[in-house]
Amino acid sequence: MFEQLRGGIYTPGDKLPSVEVFFSTYAVGRSTIREAFSMLKAMGWLKRATMKFLSQCCT
């Protein structure tokens, strides 16, 4: 996920896919995806708004 944000696949303000989409893409547990979202949020890469994660910065 981090590489997709850094690589510009998602631009600032884009809604990210749901946990289920990432779950299917990466074949890892939902809790792992949620933890990744939490880590990216703590790093300042994501902002959570109404249960959606939005990419916030890509510098």
C-alpha distance matrix in Angstrom:
0.0 3.8 5.4 5.1 6.3 8.6 9.7 11.0 9.7 9.8 12.8 14.1 15.4 13.5 13.1 9.8 10.5 12.2 11.4 13.6 11.7 8.5 11.3 13.0 10.4 9.4 12.9 12.4 14.2 13.7 14.4 11.6 9.1 11.4 11.5 7.8 8.5 11.8 10.7 8.7 11.8 14.1 12.8 13.7 10.5 10.9 14.3 15.4 18.3 20.1 17.5 15.0 12.0 12.5 10.7 13.5 13.5 12.3 15.0
3.8 0.0 3.8 5.4 5.1 6.0 8.3 10.1 10.2 10.2 12.4 13.2 15.3 14.2 14.5 11.8 13.5 15.2 14.6 17.1 15.4 12.2 14.9 16.8 14.1 12.8 16.2 15.4 17.1 16.5 16.6 13.6 11.6 13.2 12.5 8.7 9.4 11.8 9.8 7.3 10.8 12.4 10.3 11.3 8.4 10.1 13.8 15.7 18.9 21.3 19.1 16.6 13.1 12.9 10.3 12.2 11.3 9.8 11.9
5.4 3.8 0.0 3.8 5.4 4.9 5.6 8.4 8.7 10.0 12.4 14.1 16.6 15.2 16.1 13.5 14.8 17.1 16.7 18.7 16.4 13.4 16.2 17.3 14.1 13.1 16.8 16.7 19.0 18.9 19.4 16.2 14.2 16.4 15.8 12.0 13.0 15.5 13.5 11.1 14.4 16.0 13.5 14.4 11.3 13.2 16.9 18.9 21.8 24.2 22.1 19.2 15.9 15.2 12.3 14.2 12.8 10.3 12.1
5.1 5.4 3.8 0.0 3.8 5.5 5.0 6.3 5.3 6.7 9.6 12.0 14.1 12.1 13.0 10.5 11.8 14.6 15.0 16.8 14.0 11.7 15.0 15.8 12.5 12.6 16.4 16.7 18.9 18.3 19.4 16.6 14.0 16.1 16.4 12.7 12.7 15.9 14.7 11.8 14.6 17.0 14.9 14.9 11.3 12.4 15.7 17.5 20.0 22.2 20.2 17.0 14.0 13.0 10.4 12.9 12.2 9.9 12.6
6.3 5.1 5.4 3.8 0.0 3.8 5.5 5.5 6.1 5.5 7.3 8.8 11.2 10.1 11.5 9.7 12.2 14.9 15.5 17.9 15.6 13.4 16.8 18.1 15.3 15.3 18.9 18.7 20.3 19.2 19.8 17.4 14.6 15.8 16.0 12.4 11.6 14.3 13.2 9.7 12.0 14.4 12.2 11.6 7.9 9.3 12.7 15.0 17.5 20.1 18.6 15.4 12.0 10.5 7.3 9.3 8.4 6.4 9.5
8.6 6.0 4.9 5.5 3.8 0.0 3.8 5.5 7.7 8.3 9.1 10.5 13.7 13.2 15.0 13.5 15.9 18.6 19.0 21.3 19.0 16.5 19.7 20.9 17.8 17.4 21.1 20.9 22.8 22.0 22.4 19.6 17.2 18.6 18.1 14.4 14.3 16.5 14.5 11.3 13.8 15.5 12.5 12.2 9.1 11.7 15.1 17.9 20.5 23.4 22.0 18.9 15.4 13.6 10.1 11.0 8.8 5.7 7.4
9.7 8.3 5.6 5.0 5.5 3.8 0.0 3.8 5.7 7.9 9.3 11.8 14.9 13.7 15.8 14.2 16.1 19.2 19.9 21.7 18.8 16.7 20.0 20.5 17.1 17.2 21.0 21.4 23.7 23.2 24.1 21.2 18.8 20.6 20.5 16.7 16.7 19.4 17.7 14.5 17.1 19.0 16.2 15.9 12.6 14.6 17.9 20.4 22.7 25.4 23.9 20.5 17.3 15.5 12.1 13.6 11.7 8.3 9.9
11.0 10.1 8.4 6.3 5.5 5.5 3.8 0.0 3.8 5.1 5.8 8.9 11.8 10.7 13.2 12.4 14.7 18.1 19.5 21.3 18.4 16.9 20.5 21.0 17.8 18.5 22.3 22.8 24.8 23.8 24.8 22.4 19.5 21.0 21.4 17.8 16.9 19.7 18.6 15.1 17.0 19.4 16.8 15.7 12.2 13.7 16.5 19.0 20.8 23.4 22.4 18.8 15.8 13.4 10.2 11.7 10.2 7.3 9.7
9.7 10.2 8.7 5.3 6.1 7.7 5.7 3.8 0.0 3.8 6.5 10.0 12.0 9.7 11.5 10.2 11.8 15.4 16.9 18.3 15.1 14.0 17.7 17.8 14.7 15.9 19.6 20.5 22.6 21.5 23.1 20.8 17.7 19.5 20.5 17.0 16.1 19.4 18.7 15.4 17.4 20.2 18.2 17.2 13.4 14.1 16.7 18.6 20.2 22.2 20.9 17.3 14.7 12.8 10.4 12.9 12.4 10.2 13.1
9.8 10.2 10.0 6.7 5.5 8.3 7.9 5.1 3.8 0.0 3.8 6.8 8.3 6.1 8.2 7.6 10.1 13.6 15.5 17.4 14.6 13.7 17.5 18.1 15.6 16.8 20.4 20.8 22.3 20.6 22.0 20.2 16.8 17.9 19.1 15.8 14.2 17.3 17.2 13.6 14.9 18.0 16.4 14.8 11.1 11.1 13.3 15.2 16.6 18.8 17.8 14.1 11.5 9.2 6.9 9.7 10.0 8.7 12.3
12.8 12.4 12.4 9.6 7.3 9.1 9.3 5.8 6.5 3.8 0.0 3.8 6.2 5.6 9.0 9.8 12.9 16.2 18.3 20.5 17.9 17.1 20.9 21.7 19.3 20.5 24.0 24.2 25.4 23.6 24.6 23.0 19.6 20.2 21.2 18.1 16.1 18.7 18.4 14.7 15.3 18.3 16.5 14.2 10.9 11.2 12.9 15.3 16.3 18.9 18.6 15.0 12.4 9.2 6.6 8.0 8.1 7.3 10.6
14.1 13.2 14.1 12.0 8.8 10.5 11.8 8.9 10.0 6.8 3.8 0.0 3.8 5.6 8.8 10.3 13.9 16.7 18.7 21.4 19.4 18.5 22.2 23.5 21.4 22.3 25.6 25.4 26.1 23.9 24.5 23.2 19.9 19.7 20.7 17.9 15.4 17.3 17.4 13.6 13.4 16.3 14.8 11.9 9.2 9.1 10.2 12.9 13.8 16.9 17.1 13.7 11.0 7.4 5.0 4.9 5.7 6.8 9.9
15.4 15.3 16.6 14.1 11.2 13.7 14.9 11.8 12.0 8.3 6.2 3.8 0.0 3.8 6.5 9.1 12.7 15.1 17.6 20.1 18.5 18.2 21.7 23.1 21.5 22.8 25.8 25.5 25.8 23.2 24.0 23.2 19.7 19.2 20.7 18.4 15.3 17.3 18.1 14.7 13.7 17.0 16.3 13.2 10.8 9.4 9.2 11.1 11.1 13.8 14.5 11.1 9.3 5.6 5.4 6.0 8.5 10.3 13.5
13.5 14.2 15.2 12.1 10.1 13.2 13.7 10.7 9.7 6.1 5.6 5.6 3.8 0.0 3.8 6.2 9.4 12.3 15.1 17.2 15.2 15.2 18.8 19.8 18.3 19.9 22.9 23.0 23.5 21.0 22.3 21.5 17.8 17.8 19.7 17.3 14.5 17.1 18.1 14.7 14.4 18.0 17.4 14.9 11.8 10.2 10.6 11.8 12.0 14.0 13.9 10.2 8.6 5.6 5.8 8.2 10.5 11.4 15.0
13.1 14.5 16.1 13.0 11.5 15.0 15.8 13.2 11.5 8.2 9.0 8.8 6.5 3.8 0.0 3.7 6.6 8.9 11.9 14.0 12.5 12.9 16.3 17.4 16.5 18.2 20.8 20.8 20.9 18.1 19.6 19.2 15.5 15.3 17.7 15.7 12.7 15.5 17.1 14.2 13.7 17.5 17.6 15.4 12.6 10.0 10.0 10.0 10.0 11.3 10.7 6.9 6.2 4.8 6.8 9.9 12.8 13.9 17.6
9.8 11.8 13.5 10.5 9.7 13.5 14.2 12.4 10.2 7.6 9.8 10.3 9.1 6.2 3.7 0.0 3.8 6.5 9.0 11.2 9.5 9.3 12.8 14.1 13.0 14.5 17.1 17.1 17.5 15.0 16.6 15.9 12.1 12.5 14.9 12.7 10.1 13.5 14.9 12.2 12.6 16.3 16.3 14.9 11.7 9.4 10.5 10.4 11.5 12.7 10.9 7.4 5.9 5.9 7.1 10.7 13.1 13.7 17.4
10.5 13.5 14.8 11.8 12.2 15.9 16.1 14.7 11.8 10.1 12.9 13.9 12.7 9.4 6.6 3.8 0.0 3.8 6.7 7.9 5.9 6.9 10.0 10.9 10.4 12.4 14.6 15.1 15.4 13.0 15.3 14.9 11.2 12.1 15.1 13.2 11.3 14.8 16.5 14.4 15.1 18.7 19.0 18.1 14.9 12.6 13.7 12.9 13.7 13.9 11.6 8.6 8.3 9.5 10.8 14.5 16.7 17.0 20.7
12.2 15.2 17.1 14.6 14.9 18.6 19.2 18.1 15.4 13.6 16.2 16.7 15.1 12.3 8.9 6.5 3.8 0.0 3.8 5.2 5.3 6.6 8.5 10.1 10.8 12.5 13.8 13.7 13.2 10.3 12.7 13.2 9.7 10.1 13.5 12.6 10.7 13.8 16.1 14.9 15.2 18.6 19.6 19.0 16.4 13.6 14.2 12.4 13.2 12.6 9.7 7.8 8.5 11.0 13.0 16.4 19.0 19.6 23.3
11.4 14.6 16.7 15.0 15.5 19.0 19.9 19.5 16.9 15.5 18.3 18.7 17.6 15.1 11.9 9.0 6.7 3.8 0.0 3.8 5.5 5.2 5.9 8.6 9.8 10.5 11.3 10.5 9.6 6.5 9.1 9.6 6.4 7.1 10.6 10.2 9.1 12.0 14.3 13.8 14.5 17.5 18.7 18.8 16.5 14.0 15.0 13.2 14.6 14.2 10.7 9.7 9.9 12.8 14.5 17.7 20.0 20.5 24.0
13.6 17.1 18.7 16.8 17.9 21.3 21.7 21.3 18.3 17.4 20.5 21.4 20.1 17.2 14.0 11.2 7.9 5.2 3.8 0.0 3.8 5.5 4.8 6.2 8.6 10.0 10.0 10.2 9.5 7.3 10.7 11.4 8.9 10.3 13.6 13.4 12.7 15.7 17.8 17.4 18.3 21.3 22.3 22.5 20.0 17.6 18.5 16.7 17.7 16.8 13.4 12.5 13.2 15.9 17.5 21.0 23.1 23.4 26.9
11.7 15.4 16.4 14.0 15.6 19.0 18.8 18.4 15.1 14.6 17.9 19.4 18.5 15.2 12.5 9.5 5.9 5.3 5.5 3.8 0.0 3.8 5.4 5.2 6.1 8.6 9.7 10.9 11.5 9.9 13.2 12.9 9.9 12.0 15.0 13.7 13.1 16.6 18.2 17.1 18.4 21.6 22.0 22.0 19.0 17.0 18.4 17.2 18.3 17.9 14.9 13.0 13.1 15.0 16.0 19.7 21.6 21.4 24.9
8.5 12.2 13.4 11.7 13.4 16.5 16.7 16.9 14.0 13.7 17.1 18.5 18.2 15.2 12.9 9.3 6.9 6.6 5.2 5.5 3.8 0.0 3.8 5.4 4.9 5.9 7.9 8.4 9.5 8.3 11.1 9.9 6.9 9.7 12.1 10.4 10.5 14.0 15.1 14.2 16.0 18.9 19.1 19.6 16.7 15.1 17.1 16.3 18.2 18.4 15.2 13.3 12.4 14.3 14.8 18.3 19.8 19.4 22.7
11.3 14.9 16.2 15.0 16.8 19.7 20.0 20.5 17.7 17.5 20.9 22.2 21.7 18.8 16.3 12.8 10.0 8.5 5.9 4.8 5.4 3.8 0.0 3.8 5.6 5.6 5.4 5.7 6.3 5.9 9.3 8.6 6.7 9.7 12.0 11.3 12.1 15.1 16.3 16.3 18.1 20.6 21.2 22.1 19.5 17.9 19.7 18.5 20.4 20.1 16.6 15.4 15.0 17.5 18.2 21.6 23.1 22.8 25.9
13.0 16.8 17.3 15.8 18.1 20.9 20.5 21.0 17.8 18.1 21.7 23.5 23.1 19.8 17.4 14.1 10.9 10.1 8.6 6.2 5.2 5.4 3.8 0.0 3.8 5.7 5.3 7.7 9.2 9.4 12.9 12.2 10.4 13.4 15.8 14.7 15.4 18.7 19.7 19.3 21.2 23.9 24.2 24.9 22.0 20.5 22.4 21.3 22.9 22.5 19.1 17.7 17.4 19.5 20.0 23.6 25.0 24.3 27.6
10.4 14.1 14.1 12.5 15.3 17.8 17.1 17.8 14.7 15.6 19.3 21.4 21.5 18.3 16.5 13.0 10.4 10.8 9.8 8.6 6.1 4.9 5.6 3.8 0.0 3.8 5.8 8.4 10.9 11.3 14.3 12.6 10.6 14.0 15.8 13.9 14.8 18.3 18.7 17.8 20.2 22.8 22.6 23.3 20.1 19.2 21.6 21.1 22.9 23.2 20.0 18.0 17.0 18.4 18.3 21.9 22.8 21.7 24.8
9.4 12.8 13.1 12.6 15.3 17.4 17.2 18.5 15.9 16.8 20.5 22.3 22.8 19.9 18.2 14.5 12.4 12.5 10.5 10.0 8.6 5.9 5.6 5.7 3.8 0.0 3.8 5.5 8.8 10.1 12.4 10.0 8.9 12.6 13.6 11.8 13.6 16.7 16.7 16.4 19.1 21.2 21.0 22.3 19.4 18.9 21.5 21.2 23.6 24.0 20.7 18.9 17.5 19.2 18.8 22.1 22.7 21.6 24.3
12.9 16.2 16.8 16.4 18.9 21.1 21.0 22.3 19.6 20.4 24.0 25.6 25.8 22.9 20.8 17.1 14.6 13.8 11.3 10.0 9.7 7.9 5.4 5.3 5.8 3.8 0.0 3.8 6.9 9.1 11.7 10.0 9.8 13.3 14.5 13.6 15.6 18.3 18.6 18.9 21.4 23.4 23.6 25.1 22.5 21.6 23.9 23.2 25.4 25.4 21.8 20.6 19.7 21.9 21.9 25.2 26.1 25.1 27.9
12.4 15.4 16.7 16.7 18.7 20.9 21.4 22.8 20.5 20.8 24.2 25.4 25.5 23.0 20.8 17.1 15.1 13.7 10.5 10.2 10.9 8.4 5.7 7.7 8.4 5.5 3.8 0.0 3.8 6.6 8.4 6.5 7.3 10.6 11.3 11.0 13.4 15.6 15.9 16.8 19.2 20.8 21.3 23.1 21.0 20.1 22.4 21.5 24.0 24.1 20.4 19.6 18.6 21.1 21.2 24.2 25.2 24.6 27.2
14.2 17.1 19.0 18.9 20.3 22.8 23.7 24.8 22.6 22.3 25.4 26.1 25.8 23.5 20.9 17.5 15.4 13.2 9.6 9.5 11.5 9.5 6.3 9.2 10.9 8.8 6.9 3.8 0.0 3.8 5.4 5.2 6.6 8.9 10.0 10.9 12.8 14.5 15.5 16.9 18.7 20.2 21.4 23.1 21.4 20.0 21.7 20.3 22.6 22.3 18.6 18.5 18.0 20.9 21.6 24.5 25.9 25.8 28.6
13.7 16.5 18.9 18.3 19.2 22.0 23.2 23.8 21.5 20.6 23.6 23.9 23.2 21.0 18.1 15.0 13.0 10.3 6.5 7.3 9.9 8.3 5.9 9.4 11.3 10.1 9.1 6.6 3.8 0.0 3.8 5.3 5.1 6.2 8.6 9.8 10.6 12.4 14.2 15.4 16.5 18.4 20.0 21.2 19.5 17.6 18.9 17.0 19.1 18.6 14.9 15.0 14.9 18.1 19.3 22.2 24.0 24.3 27.3
14.4 16.6 19.4 19.4 19.8 22.4 24.1 24.8 23.1 22.0 24.6 24.5 24.0 22.3 19.6 16.6 15.3 12.7 9.1 10.7 13.2 11.1 9.3 12.9 14.3 12.4 11.7 8.4 5.4 3.8 0.0 3.8 5.4 5.0 6.1 8.6 9.8 10.4 12.2 14.2 15.1 16.3 18.3 19.9 18.9 17.1 18.3 16.6 19.0 18.9 15.2 15.8 15.3 18.6 19.6 22.1 23.7 24.4 27.0
11.6 13.6 16.2 16.6 17.4 19.6 21.2 22.4 20.8 20.2 23.0 23.2 23.2 21.5 19.2 15.9 14.9 13.2 9.6 11.4 12.9 9.9 8.6 12.2 12.6 10.0 10.0 6.5 5.2 5.3 3.8 0.0 3.8 5.4 5.1 6.2 8.7 9.8 10.5 12.3 14.1 15.2 16.5 18.5 17.1 16.1 18.0 17.0 19.9 20.4 16.8 16.6 15.3 18.2 18.5 20.9 22.0 22.2 24.6
9.1 11.6 14.2 14.0 14.6 17.2 18.8 19.5 17.7 16.8 19.6 19.9 19.7 17.8 15.5 12.1 11.2 9.7 6.4 8.9 9.9 6.9 6.7 10.4 10.6 8.9 9.8 7.3 6.6 5.1 5.4 3.8 0.0 3.8 5.4 5.0 6.3 8.7 9.8 10.6 12.3 14.2 15.3 16.6 14.8 13.3 15.3 14.3 17.0 17.6 14.0 13.3 11.9 14.7 15.2 17.9 19.3 19.5 22.4
11.4 13.2 16.4 16.1 15.8 18.6 20.6 21.0 19.5 17.9 20.2 19.7 19.2 17.8 15.3 12.5 12.1 10.1 7.1 10.3 12.0 9.7 9.7 13.4 14.0 12.6 13.3 10.6 8.9 6.2 5.0 5.4 3.8 0.0 3.8 5.4 5.0 6.2 8.6 9.9 10.5 12.3 14.3 15.4 14.2 12.2 13.3 11.8 14.6 15.0 11.5 11.6 10.5 13.8 14.8 17.1 19.0 19.9 22.7
11.5 12.5 15.8 16.4 16.0 18.1 20.5 21.4 20.5 19.1 21.2 20.7 20.7 19.7 17.7 14.9 15.1 13.5 10.6 13.6 15.0 12.1 12.0 15.8 15.8 13.6 14.5 11.3 10.0 8.6 6.1 5.1 5.4 3.8 0.0 3.8 5.4 4.9 6.1 8.6 9.7 10.5 12.3 14.3 13.6 12.5 14.1 13.3 16.6 17.6 14.3 14.4 12.7 15.5 15.8 17.6 18.8 19.6 21.9
7.8 8.7 12.0 12.7 12.4 14.4 16.7 17.8 17.0 15.8 18.1 17.9 18.4 17.3 15.7 12.7 13.2 12.6 10.2 13.4 13.7 10.4 11.3 14.7 13.9 11.8 13.6 11.0 10.9 9.8 8.6 6.2 5.0 5.4 3.8 0.0 3.8 5.4 5.1 6.1 8.5 9.8 10.5 12.4 11.0 10.4 12.9 13.0 16.4 17.9 14.9 13.9 11.5 13.6 13.2 15.2 16.0 16.3 18.7
8.5 9.4 13.0 12.7 11.6 14.3 16.7 16.9 16.1 14.2 16.1 15.4 15.3 14.5 12.7 10.1 11.3 10.7 9.1 12.7 13.1 10.5 12.1 15.4 14.8 13.6 15.6 13.4 12.8 10.6 9.8 8.7 6.3 5.0 5.4 3.8 0.0 3.8 5.5 5.2 6.1 8.6 9.9 10.6 9.2 7.5 9.4 9.2 12.6 14.2 11.4 10.3 7.8 10.2 10.5 12.4 14.0 15.0 17.8
11.8 11.8 15.5 15.9 14.3 16.5 19.4 19.7 19.4 17.3 18.7 17.3 17.3 17.1 15.5 13.5 14.8 13.8 12.0 15.7 16.6 14.0 15.1 18.7 18.3 16.7 18.3 15.6 14.5 12.4 10.4 9.8 8.7 6.2 4.9 5.4 3.8 0.0 3.8 5.5 5.0 6.2 8.6 9.9 9.9 8.4 9.7 9.4 13.0 14.7 12.2 12.1 9.8 12.2 12.6 13.6 15.1 16.6 18.8
10.7 9.8 13.5 14.7 13.2 14.5 17.7 18.6 18.7 17.2 18.4 17.4 18.1 18.1 17.1 14.9 16.5 16.1 14.3 17.8 18.2 15.1 16.3 19.7 18.7 16.7 18.6 15.9 15.5 14.2 12.2 10.5 9.8 8.6 6.1 5.1 5.5 3.8 0.0 3.8 5.4 5.1 6.2 8.7 8.8 8.9 11.2 12.0 15.8 18.0 15.6 15.0 12.1 13.7 13.0 13.7 14.2 15.1 16.8
8.7 7.3 11.1 11.8 9.7 11.3 14.5 15.1 15.4 13.6 14.7 13.6 14.7 14.7 14.2 12.2 14.4 14.9 13.8 17.4 17.1 14.2 16.3 19.3 17.8 16.4 18.9 16.8 16.9 15.4 14.2 12.3 10.6 9.9 8.6 6.1 5.2 5.5 3.8 0.0 3.8 5.4 5.0 6.3 5.3 5.8 8.8 10.5 14.2 16.9 14.9 13.4 10.0 10.7 9.4 10.2 10.6 11.5 13.5
11.8 10.8 14.4 14.6 12.0 13.8 17.1 17.0 17.4 14.9 15.3 13.4 13.7 14.4 13.7 12.6 15.1 15.2 14.5 18.3 18.4 16.0 18.1 21.2 20.2 19.1 21.4 19.2 18.7 16.5 15.1 14.1 12.3 10.5 9.7 8.5 6.1 5.0 5.4 3.8 0.0 3.8 5.4 5.1 5.5 4.4 6.0 7.6 11.3 14.2 12.7 11.7 8.6 9.5 9.1 9.1 10.5 12.5 14.6
14.1 12.4 16.0 17.0 14.4 15.5 19.0 19.4 20.2 18.0 18.3 16.3 17.0 18.0 17.5 16.3 18.7 18.6 17.5 21.3 21.6 18.9 20.6 23.9 22.8 21.2 23.4 20.8 20.2 18.4 16.3 15.2 14.2 12.3 10.5 9.8 8.6 6.2 5.1 5.4 3.8 0.0 3.8 5.4 7.6 7.8 9.1 10.7 14.3 17.1 15.8 15.3 12.4 13.2 12.5 11.8 12.3 14.2 15.5
12.8 10.3 13.5 14.9 12.2 12.5 16.2 16.8 18.2 16.4 16.5 14.8 16.3 17.4 17.6 16.3 19.0 19.6 18.7 22.3 22.0 19.1 21.2 24.2 22.6 21.0 23.6 21.3 21.4 20.0 18.3 16.5 15.3 14.3 12.3 10.5 9.9 8.6 6.2 5.0 5.4 3.8 0.0 3.8 5.7 7.8 10.1 12.6 16.2 19.4 18.1 16.8 13.4 13.4 11.6 10.6 10.1 11.3 12.1
13.7 11.3 14.4 14.9 11.6 12.2 15.9 15.7 17.2 14.8 14.2 11.9 13.2 14.9 15.4 14.9 18.1 19.0 18.8 22.5 22.0 19.6 22.1 24.9 23.3 22.3 25.1 23.1 23.1 21.2 19.9 18.5 16.6 15.4 14.3 12.4 10.6 9.9 8.7 6.3 5.1 5.4 3.8 0.0 3.8 5.7 7.4 10.6 13.8 17.3 16.6 15.1 11.7 10.9 9.2 7.4 7.2 9.5 10.6
10.5 8.4 11.3 11.3 7.9 9.1 12.6 12.2 13.4 11.1 10.9 9.2 10.8 11.8 12.6 11.7 14.9 16.4 16.5 20.0 19.0 16.7 19.5 22.0 20.1 19.4 22.5 21.0 21.4 19.5 18.9 17.1 14.8 14.2 13.6 11.0 9.2 9.9 8.8 5.3 5.5 7.6 5.7 3.8 0.0 3.8 7.0 10.2 13.3 16.7 15.7 13.5 9.8 8.6 6.1 5.5 5.3 7.0 9.2
10.9 10.1 13.2 12.4 9.3 11.7 14.6 13.7 14.1 11.1 11.2 9.1 9.4 10.2 10.0 9.4 12.6 13.6 14.0 17.6 17.0 15.1 17.9 20.5 19.2 18.9 21.6 20.1 20.0 17.6 17.1 16.1 13.3 12.2 12.5 10.4 7.5 8.4 8.9 5.8 4.4 7.8 7.8 5.7 3.8 0.0 3.8 6.6 9.7 12.9 12.0 9.8 6.2 5.6 4.8 5.2 7.4 9.6 12.4
14.3 13.8 16.9 15.7 12.7 15.1 17.9 16.5 16.7 13.3 12.9 10.2 9.2 10.6 10.0 10.5 13.7 14.2 15.0 18.5 18.4 17.1 19.7 22.4 21.6 21.5 23.9 22.4 21.7 18.9 18.3 18.0 15.3 13.3 14.1 12.9 9.4 9.7 11.2 8.8 6.0 9.1 10.1 7.4 7.0 3.8 0.0 3.8 6.5 10.0 9.9 8.3 5.7 5.3 6.5 6.1 9.3 12.3 14.9
15.4 15.7 18.9 17.5 15.0 17.9 20.4 19.0 18.6 15.2 15.3 12.9 11.1 11.8 10.0 10.4 12.9 12.4 13.2 16.7 17.2 16.3 18.5 21.3 21.1 21.2 23.2 21.5 20.3 17.0 16.6 17.0 14.3 11.8 13.3 13.0 9.2 9.4 12.0 10.5 7.6 10.7 12.6 10.6 10.2 6.6 3.8 0.0 3.8 6.7 6.3 5.7 4.6 6.3 8.9 9.5 12.9 15.7 18.6
18.3 18.9 21.8 20.0 17.5 20.5 22.7 20.8 20.2 16.6 16.3 13.8 11.1 12.0 10.0 11.5 13.7 13.2 14.6 17.7 18.3 18.2 20.4 22.9 22.9 23.6 25.4 24.0 22.6 19.1 19.0 19.9 17.0 14.6 16.6 16.4 12.6 13.0 15.8 14.2 11.3 14.3 16.2 13.8 13.3 9.7 6.5 3.8 0.0 3.8 5.5 5.4 6.4 7.4 10.8 11.3 14.9 17.9 20.9
20.1 21.3 24.2 22.2 20.1 23.4 25.4 23.4 22.2 18.8 18.9 16.9 13.8 14.0 11.3 12.7 13.9 12.6 14.2 16.8 17.9 18.4 20.1 22.5 23.2 24.0 25.4 24.1 22.3 18.6 18.9 20.4 17.6 15.0 17.6 17.9 14.2 14.7 18.0 16.9 14.2 17.1 19.4 17.3 16.7 12.9 10.0 6.7 3.8 0.0 3.8 5.5 8.3 10.1 13.8 14.8 18.5 21.3 24.4
17.5 19.1 22.1 20.2 18.6 22.0 23.9 22.4 20.9 17.8 18.6 17.1 14.5 13.9 10.7 10.9 11.6 9.7 10.7 13.4 14.9 15.2 16.6 19.1 20.0 20.7 21.8 20.4 18.6 14.9 15.2 16.8 14.0 11.5 14.3 14.9 11.4 12.2 15.6 14.9 12.7 15.8 18.1 16.6 15.7 12.0 9.9 6.3 5.5 3.8 0.0 3.8 6.7 9.7 13.2 14.9 18.4 20.7 24.0
15.0 16.6 19.2 17.0 15.4 18.9 20.5 18.8 17.3 14.1 15.0 13.7 11.1 10.2 6.9 7.4 8.6 7.8 9.7 12.5 13.0 13.3 15.4 17.7 18.0 18.9 20.6 19.6 18.5 15.0 15.8 16.6 13.3 11.6 14.4 13.9 10.3 12.1 15.0 13.4 11.7 15.3 16.8 15.1 13.5 9.8 8.3 5.7 5.4 5.5 3.8 0.0 3.8 6.4 10.0 12.2 15.6 17.7 21.1
12.0 13.1 15.9 14.0 12.0 15.4 17.3 15.8 14.7 11.5 12.4 11.0 9.3 8.6 6.2 5.9 8.3 8.5 9.9 13.2 13.1 12.4 15.0 17.4 17.0 17.5 19.7 18.6 18.0 14.9 15.3 15.3 11.9 10.5 12.7 11.5 7.8 9.8 12.1 10.0 8.6 12.4 13.4 11.7 9.8 6.2 5.7 4.6 6.4 8.3 6.7 3.8 0.0 3.8 6.7 9.0 12.2 14.2 17.6
12.5 12.9 15.2 13.0 10.5 13.6 15.5 13.4 12.8 9.2 9.2 7.4 5.6 5.6 4.8 5.9 9.5 11.0 12.8 15.9 15.0 14.3 17.5 19.5 18.4 19.2 21.9 21.1 20.9 18.1 18.6 18.2 14.7 13.8 15.5 13.6 10.2 12.2 13.7 10.7 9.5 13.2 13.4 10.9 8.6 5.6 5.3 6.3 7.4 10.1 9.7 6.4 3.8 0.0 3.8 6.0 9.4 11.5 15.0
10.7 10.3 12.3 10.4 7.3 10.1 12.1 10.2 10.4 6.9 6.6 5.0 5.4 5.8 6.8 7.1 10.8 13.0 14.5 17.5 16.0 14.8 18.2 20.0 18.3 18.8 21.9 21.2 21.6 19.3 19.6 18.5 15.2 14.8 15.8 13.2 10.5 12.6 13.0 9.4 9.1 12.5 11.6 9.2 6.1 4.8 6.5 8.9 10.8 13.8 13.2 10.0 6.7 3.8 0.0 3.8 6.2 7.8 11.3
13.5 12.2 14.2 12.9 9.3 11.0 13.6 11.7 12.9 9.7 8.0 4.9 6.0 8.2 9.9 10.7 14.5 16.4 17.7 21.0 19.7 18.3 21.6 23.6 21.9 22.1 25.2 24.2 24.5 22.2 22.1 20.9 17.9 17.1 17.6 15.2 12.4 13.6 13.7 10.2 9.1 11.8 10.6 7.4 5.5 5.2 6.1 9.5 11.3 14.8 14.9 12.2 9.0 6.0 3.8 0.0 3.8 6.9 9.7
13.5 11.3 12.8 12.2 8.4 8.8 11.7 10.2 12.4 10.0 8.1 5.7 8.5 10.5 12.8 13.1 16.7 19.0 20.0 23.1 21.6 19.8 23.1 25.0 22.8 22.7 26.1 25.2 25.9 24.0 23.7 22.0 19.3 19.0 18.8 16.0 14.0 15.1 14.2 10.6 10.5 12.3 10.1 7.2 5.3 7.4 9.3 12.9 14.9 18.5 18.4 15.6 12.2 9.4 6.2 3.8 0.0 3.7 6.0
12.3 9.8 10.3 9.9 6.4 5.7 8.3 7.3 10.2 8.7 7.3 6.8 10.3 11.4 13.9 13.7 17.0 19.6 20.5 23.4 21.4 19.4 22.8 24.3 21.7 21.6 25.1 24.6 25.8 24.3 24.4 22.2 19.5 19.9 19.6 16.3 15.0 16.6 15.1 11.5 12.5 14.2 11.3 9.5 7.0 9.6 12.3 15.7 17.9 21.3 20.7 17.7 14.2 11.5 7.8 6.9 3.7 0.0 3.8
15.0 11.9 12.1 12.6 9.5 7.4 9.9 9.7 13.1 12.3 10.6 9.9 13.5 15.0 17.6 17.4 20.7 23.3 24.0 26.9 24.9 22.7 25.9 27.6 24.8 24.3 27.9 27.2 28.6 27.3 27.0 24.6 22.4 22.7 21.9 18.7 17.8 18.8 16.8 13.5 14.6 15.5 12.1 10.6 9.2 12.4 14.9 18.6 20.9 24.4 24.0 21.1 17.6 15.0 11.3 9.7 6.0 3.8 0.0
